[in-house]
Amino acid sequence: MSTAIEQPTPDSGGLAPDTVVTPTRSAGTRKLPIILGVLTIALAIVLLRSGHSGKTRFQLAVDSDFVQLPDIVVPSGPTAWVMVVISLALTGESVRRMLAHLRQPIWIPIAFAIAWMSGFLSWAAADSRILVVSLLGGAVALAVPLVFGALGGVLGERAGVVNIAIEGQLLLGAFAAAIAASTTGSPWAGLIAAAVAGALVALVLGLFAITYFVDQVIVGVVLNVLVLGLTNFLFRQVLTPNADTLNSPDRFQRLPIPILGDIPLIGPILFRQTPLVYLLYIVVVVVAYALYRTRWGLRVRAVGEHPKAADTVGIKVNRTRYRTILLAGAIAGMGGAYYSLVSVSQFNREMTGGAGYIALAAVIFGKWDPIRATLAALLFGFATNLQGVLSAIGSPVPSQFMLMLPYLVTIFAVAGLVGRSRPPAADGVPYRQQ
Amino acid sequence: MSDDDQPTPESEKPDRTPRSDFDVATEPTEPAEVDTAEDASATPEDRSRSVLREIASGDAMAGVLAVFLAVFVGSVMIAATDETVRQTASYITARPSDFFTALWEAISGAYSAMFRGAIFNYILDNPAQQWRPLTETLKFAGPLILGGLGVGLAFRAALFNIGGRGQMLIAGGAAGWIGFQLDLPMVIHLPLAILVGMLFGALWGGIAGLLKARTGAHEVIVTIMLNYVGYYLLFYALTKEWLLKTPGSVNPKSPPMHDTAILPKVLGDTFNLHFGFVLALIAVAVVWWLINRSTLGYRIRAVGENPHAARASGINVGRTYTVVMMIAGALLGLAGVNQVLGTVSSGVSLDLDASIGFDAITVALLGRSRPLGILAAGLLFGAFKAGGFTMQASENISVDLVLVVQSLIVLFLAAPPLVRAIFRLPAQEAK
C-alpha cells in the first residue's frame, strides 16, 4: 500500500543506512586523512589571510587553587603556525597509515584535535586570555543534559527502540523538576520527579511503539510536540499565575569534592561541579558496565540485535524493551533537571531548545556506545561553550557557525564521512511474537 | 558489512527491457481500492502495521473516536486549569450544581471561542466581520497544506521529512532577500521571489535526498540536523547587511518586503487572506496529478512500497529519493515563502516557520499522505490555529492547547487498537 512507511526490512534497522542505495565502495580508510588535511589547510588559510600578532595568555589556574599553576603566555602567530605544522605531521602520519593499509588509531584524531584547537585558540584569542578551566569546566556543565539524554538514547536503541522523544523527556523532566523542587523545597525531590517524568514519556512511547507497533520515529516526533504543547499550556495556565509556589525551585549548589577538587587543572574542571554532574559520572560508568558486563546488558543487546533469537532462548523481548526504555527515559529525564535546577532556578517555555536532538546526534555520532556517546556529547558541549567564550573575547568566527558544528558533524557521521555508524540491527523494528 | 554485495546506484542504470510493468504507470489503480483489497487479503498476523497503514486502513469509527478522545482530553485540561472550576470543586459535595455550571462554562466557553475565531463570529453584526474568522482559517491553512503536501509526498516514497523547519527557513530567507533587496516591477518581482524561495527549499531538501541516495544516510537524522544548520545559517544571514540584516538595527530581523513582492490579498484589504492559499490549492492539484497520474509519481509510489522490487524493475531508487526530497523541499519552501511574502511581510525573522514545519507532519499523517486528505487536514488544523488565538484572547486559555489536541489526534489515529480498547469496541481482527 502506497501511503505506508515501509516496515524496516530485517536487514536494515530503523535508522540504519538504506541498503538499497548504499554504495559498496568503502572509503572509510581514506576519510580520516582527507578530513585532517582539509582542517589543516583551512587553519593555515585563516592564518595567512588574517594573521594576528601579539600574545595569547592561557590561564590554567583559578584563584582558589591549592597549587597555583602559572599562566602560559605564548606569541599568537608563531604558536598557531607551530600547531599547523604539528597538525600537518599528524595528517602525514595518517596518510602514511592509509597508504600502508594500517589501522588508523584513535590517538591520531585526538592529538590532532588538541593541536588544532590550541592553534585555533591562540590565533582567535590574540592579545587576550583564555580561561582554560572555565572553557573546559563550562563545557562539562553544558554537556550534562546532552550526556544524560544520549545515555537514554543509547540504552533505548540498544534494546531496539528508536527514541526521537529525548527532547520531550528532557523538557518534561525540567518541568516536573521545577514543580517538585518548588513544592517540596528540595532539589533532590525535583531530580526524582524529573526521572519519573522522563520514564512517563518513555511509557507512552513504549505503549505505542512496542504494544501497538506504531512507527517509532513518528511516535517520537509526535510525543515531542505533545510534551511541548503540554508544558507550554501548563506553564501559562498554572505556573505563571502561581510562580512563587510552583516555579521557584532551589538550585543545586556547587559542591566541591574535598581532595579531588584540589588537583590542579583537573580538579576545578571535573570536581567542583554540582551533584548532578557527579551523578552523571556514576550513571555513565554504571550504564557502560551494565551494558557490556552483566547478564542484563547482554539481554538488552540481544533484544536489540536479534529479537527472534532472544525470544527463542526465553528472553521476554517486549518486557525487556519496556524495562529498558523506562530506565532510559528516567536517565534522560534527569538530564532535564539540569535546566530548571542547575542552569536557572525556574522552568521556562521550550527551555531545552532542541538539546534532545543534539543528544540524538551524540547517540549516532557515538555509534550507539555509551562511552563514545558520552564523549560525543562532551564534544558538542565544548563546541557550545567555545562559542560563548569566543564571542565574549570578540572572536572573528561568527558564533552561528560554531553552534552549527554538532549538527554538521552528525550529518558527516551518518553520511559515512567520519567512520561508518551502524545501529543495532533490530533498532526501530517492533517485535511481534509468533 | 552486510551491504558489500549490493551494487552501486550507478551500476544499476535502468535496463529498459523489463520495465513493461512500469510503462503502464499512467493508469494507476486507485490507492483506496488497493487499501481495501489488501486489507481483505492480508492475514492480520503477518500484516506489518505502520502508522500510516493504520491511518489508511483504520475504520472511520476509530478516526471519529480518536478526534473525540483528543477533544475530551483537551476539555479535561481546560477544566482542570480553570480557576472557577477548582474553587467550586472544593465544595462539590455541598453544592454540586456550582461545580457543573463552572465546568460547563469553562469548556463551552473555550470551544465557542474557538468557533468564533475559526468559522463564524456570531457576536458581531456586520456580515463581513462575521465571516472574517473563516478567512483567517484559510490563511492559516495555506502553509499547513503546503507543508503537509511536502511531508506527505515524501511519505509516499517511504521517506520521513522532518526537515520542514529548515526548508522553510532557508526558502523564506532567500525569498525575503529577493523581496527587499531588489527593485523590480511586480510581474517579475513576485514570481521571482516565489521561485527563488522554492529553489532554495528544494536544494535544502535535496541535500537529504542526495545523501540518502549516495551514502544511505538516514533522512530522519539528516533532516533533523539540517533544521538546525538552516536555523543558524539564517541567523548568520540576519547579522550581515549584504544578506538580510536591517541597517542600524540590532534585532535579527530583515527590513519589510517591498510592495511589489508581497502576495496580494484575495478578498480586498479588509481581510488578511492572501494568495498563498490559492497557491496551496494549486499545489494540491499539482501534487495530486504528480502522484496519481505521472510516471514520476508511479516511481515514487513503487519505491515507497518496496525499494528492492522497484530497483529490480529498473527504477533508479537513489535518483527517485533525491527528486522526491527536492519536490518536498520546494513545497515546504513555498510554505516559507507564503509566510515571508504573505502572512508576515514585515520582514524575515528566525521564527518565520511558526512551527509549521512540525505541524505539517501531523497534517500529513492525518491526511493519510493523500493530497485531498491533506487539504482537509490542513483546513482543520488551520481552523484550530485561528480559533486557538481567539480562545487565548477571550478566554485566557493558552493557544498551546491546540498543539496538545493536534498531537493527541495523530497518536490516537495511529493506534486504532488502543482507541477500540478504550471504548471497549470489539477488535477489528475479530470480524
Chai-1 contact restraints between the chains, C-beta under 6 A:
chainA,res_idxA,chainB,res_idxB,connection_type,confidence,min_distance_angstrom,max_distance_angstrom,comment,restraint_id
A,M1,B,V34,contact,1.0,0.0,6.0,A-B,restraint_1
A,M1,B,D35,contact,1.0,0.0,6.0,A-B,restraint_2
A,M1,B,E38,contact,1.0,0.0,6.0,A-B,restraint_3
A,S2,B,P31,contact,1.0,0.0,6.0,A-B,restraint_4
A,S2,B,R156,contact,1.0,0.0,6.0,A-B,restraint_5
A,S2,B,R301,contact,1.0,0.0,6.0,A-B,restraint_6
A,S2,B,G304,contact,1.0,0.0,6.0,A-B,restraint_7
A,T3,B,L52,contact,1.0,0.0,6.0,A-B,restraint_8
A,T3,B,A56,contact,1.0,0.0,6.0,A-B,restraint_9
A,T3,B,R368,contact,1.0,0.0,6.0,A-B,restraint_10
A,T3,B,S369,contact,1.0,0.0,6.0,A-B,restraint_11
A,A4,B,S50,contact,1.0,0.0,6.0,A-B,restraint_12
A,A4,B,L52,contact,1.0,0.0,6.0,A-B,restraint_13
A,A4,B,R53,contact,1.0,0.0,6.0,A-B,restraint_14
A,I5,B,S50,contact,1.0,0.0,6.0,A-B,restraint_15
A,I5,B,L52,contact,1.0,0.0,6.0,A-B,restraint_16
A,I5,B,A158,contact,1.0,0.0,6.0,A-B,restraint_17
A,E6,B,A158,contact,1.0,0.0,6.0,A-B,restraint_18
A,Q7,B,S48,contact,1.0,0.0,6.0,A-B,restraint_19
A,Q7,B,S50,contact,1.0,0.0,6.0,A-B,restraint_20
A,L15,B,H218,contact,1.0,0.0,6.0,A-B,restraint_21
A,P17,B,G216,contact,1.0,0.0,6.0,A-B,restraint_22
A,D18,B,G216,contact,1.0,0.0,6.0,A-B,restraint_23
A,T19,B,D3,contact,1.0,0.0,6.0,A-B,restraint_24
A,T19,B,Q6,contact,1.0,0.0,6.0,A-B,restraint_25
A,V20,B,P307,contact,1.0,0.0,6.0,A-B,restraint_26
A,V20,B,R311,contact,1.0,0.0,6.0,A-B,restraint_27
A,V20,B,V317,contact,1.0,0.0,6.0,A-B,restraint_28
A,V21,B,P9,contact,1.0,0.0,6.0,A-B,restraint_29
A,V21,B,A213,contact,1.0,0.0,6.0,A-B,restraint_30
A,V21,B,G216,contact,1.0,0.0,6.0,A-B,restraint_31
A,V21,B,V317,contact,1.0,0.0,6.0,A-B,restraint_32
A,V21,B,G318,contact,1.0,0.0,6.0,A-B,restraint_33
A,T22,B,D3,contact,1.0,0.0,6.0,A-B,restraint_34
A,T22,B,G216,contact,1.0,0.0,6.0,A-B,restraint_35
A,P23,B,T8,contact,1.0,0.0,6.0,A-B,restraint_36
A,T24,B,D4,contact,1.0,0.0,6.0,A-B,restraint_37
A,T24,B,Q6,contact,1.0,0.0,6.0,A-B,restraint_38
A,T24,B,T8,contact,1.0,0.0,6.0,A-B,restraint_39
A,F208,B,A415,contact,1.0,0.0,6.0,A-B,restraint_40
A,Y212,B,A415,contact,1.0,0.0,6.0,A-B,restraint_41
A,Y212,B,P417,contact,1.0,0.0,6.0,A-B,restraint_42
A,Y212,B,L418,contact,1.0,0.0,6.0,A-B,restraint_43
A,F213,B,R49,contact,1.0,0.0,6.0,A-B,restraint_44
A,V214,B,V51,contact,1.0,0.0,6.0,A-B,restraint_45
A,V214,B,A414,contact,1.0,0.0,6.0,A-B,restraint_46
A,V214,B,A415,contact,1.0,0.0,6.0,A-B,restraint_47
A,D215,B,S50,contact,1.0,0.0,6.0,A-B,restraint_48
A,D215,B,V51,contact,1.0,0.0,6.0,A-B,restraint_49
A,V217,B,F160,contact,1.0,0.0,6.0,A-B,restraint_50
A,V217,B,V220,contact,1.0,0.0,6.0,A-B,restraint_51
A,I218,B,V51,contact,1.0,0.0,6.0,A-B,restraint_52
A,V221,B,I361,contact,1.0,0.0,6.0,A-B,restraint_53
A,V222,B,S407,contact,1.0,0.0,6.0,A-B,restraint_54
A,V222,B,V410,contact,1.0,0.0,6.0,A-B,restraint_55
A,V222,B,L411,contact,1.0,0.0,6.0,A-B,restraint_56
A,V225,B,F358,contact,1.0,0.0,6.0,A-B,restraint_57
A,V225,B,L403,contact,1.0,0.0,6.0,A-B,restraint_58
A,V225,B,S407,contact,1.0,0.0,6.0,A-B,restraint_59
A,L226,B,S407,contact,1.0,0.0,6.0,A-B,restraint_60
A,G229,B,D400,contact,1.0,0.0,6.0,A-B,restraint_61
A,G229,B,L403,contact,1.0,0.0,6.0,A-B,restraint_62
A,G229,B,V404,contact,1.0,0.0,6.0,A-B,restraint_63
A,L230,B,V404,contact,1.0,0.0,6.0,A-B,restraint_64
A,N232,B,D400,contact,1.0,0.0,6.0,A-B,restraint_65
A,F233,B,S398,contact,1.0,0.0,6.0,A-B,restraint_66
A,F233,B,D400,contact,1.0,0.0,6.0,A-B,restraint_67
A,F233,B,L401,contact,1.0,0.0,6.0,A-B,restraint_68
A,R236,B,S398,contact,1.0,0.0,6.0,A-B,restraint_69
A,Q237,B,T81,contact,1.0,0.0,6.0,A-B,restraint_70
A,Q237,B,S398,contact,1.0,0.0,6.0,A-B,restraint_71
A,V238,B,T81,contact,1.0,0.0,6.0,A-B,restraint_72
A,Y357,B,I224,contact,1.0,0.0,6.0,A-B,restraint_73
A,I364,B,I221,contact,1.0,0.0,6.0,A-B,restraint_74
A,P398,B,Y236,contact,1.0,0.0,6.0,A-B,restraint_75
A,Q400,B,Y232,contact,1.0,0.0,6.0,A-B,restraint_76
A,Q400,B,F235,contact,1.0,0.0,6.0,A-B,restraint_77
A,Q400,B,Y236,contact,1.0,0.0,6.0,A-B,restraint_78
A,L403,B,Y232,contact,1.0,0.0,6.0,A-B,restraint_79
A,M404,B,V229,contact,1.0,0.0,6.0,A-B,restraint_80
A,M404,B,Y232,contact,1.0,0.0,6.0,A-B,restraint_81
A,Y407,B,M225,contact,1.0,0.0,6.0,A-B,restraint_82
A,Y407,B,Y228,contact,1.0,0.0,6.0,A-B,restraint_83
A,Y407,B,V229,contact,1.0,0.0,6.0,A-B,restraint_84
A,T410,B,M225,contact,1.0,0.0,6.0,A-B,restraint_85
A,I411,B,V222,contact,1.0,0.0,6.0,A-B,restraint_86
A,I411,B,M225,contact,1.0,0.0,6.0,A-B,restraint_87
A,V414,B,A217,contact,1.0,0.0,6.0,A-B,restraint_88
A,V414,B,I221,contact,1.0,0.0,6.0,A-B,restraint_89
A,A415,B,L211,contact,1.0,0.0,6.0,A-B,restraint_90
A,A415,B,T215,contact,1.0,0.0,6.0,A-B,restraint_91
A,A415,B,A217,contact,1.0,0.0,6.0,A-B,restraint_92
A,G416,B,T215,contact,1.0,0.0,6.0,A-B,restraint_93
